[in-house]
Amino acid sequence: MTGLGAIAEAEMLRTFNCGVGMAVVVSPDALDAVAAALSREGETVASIGRIEARDGPAVSYDGALGLGPD
């Protein structure tokens, strides 16, 4: 367990938004225009993924929060 709220890191990653504040889903052909519009308004824009069919688990996380031993 971590020292912050006694929540195991794996549970924290499964339950909480740990990094992405807001996501906007747009079609690939609209990506550049939407990113440009958001940037003009002062937003920091990063393309973080794509939607595609899956065969595995709905949520996966590869990494660690770096909060200490679990």
C-alpha positions in Angstrom: 0.0 0.0 0.0 1.1 3.6 -0.6 1.2 6.1 2.2 -1.3 8.3 0.4 -4.8 7.2 1.4 -3.9 3.5 1.9 -5.0 2.7 -1.7 -2.9 0.1 -3.5 -1.3 1.4 -6.7 -3.0 -1.1 -8.9 -6.4 -0.1 -7.5 -5.6 3.6 -7.9 -4.7 3.0 -11.6 -7.8 1.0 -12.2 -10.2 3.5 -10.5 -8.9 7.0 -11.0 -7.9 9.3 -13.9 -4.2 9.4 -13.2 -2.8 11.8 -15.8 -5.2 12.8 -18.6 -7.4 15.8 -17.5 -9.6 15.9 -20.6 -10.0 13.9 -23.7 -11.6 14.9 -27.0 -12.5 12.2 -29.4 -12.5 13.2 -33.1 -12.3 11.4 -36.4 -8.8 11.1 -37.8 -9.6 13.5 -40.6 -10.6 16.2 -38.2 -7.6 15.9 -35.8 -5.4 18.6 -37.3 -8.3 21.2 -37.4 -9.5 20.4 -33.9 -5.9 20.5 -32.5 -5.3 23.8 -34.2 -8.5 25.3 -32.8 -7.7 24.1 -29.3 -4.2 25.4 -29.5 -5.4 28.8 -30.6 -7.5 29.0 -27.4 -4.4 28.2 -25.3 -4.9 24.5 -24.7 -2.0 22.1 -24.7 -2.8 19.4 -27.2 -1.5 15.8 -27.5 -2.7 12.9 -29.5 -2.9 10.1 -27.0 -4.4 7.2 -28.9 -7.0 5.8 -31.2 -10.1 3.8 -31.0 -9.9 0.3 -32.4 -11.5 -3.1 -31.9 -10.0 -5.1 -29.0 -9.8 -8.7 -27.9 -8.2 -8.1 -24.5 -9.1 -6.3 -21.3 -11.1 -3.0 -21.4 -8.4 -1.1 -19.4 -4.7 -1.8 -19.1 -1.8 0.2 -17.7 1.8 -0.4 -18.3 4.0 1.4 -15.8 3.9 2.8 -12.3 2.9 6.0 -10.5 6.2 6.3 -8.7 4.5 6.9 -5.3 6.6 4.3 -3.4 6.5 0.6 -2.8 3.1 -1.2 -3.1 
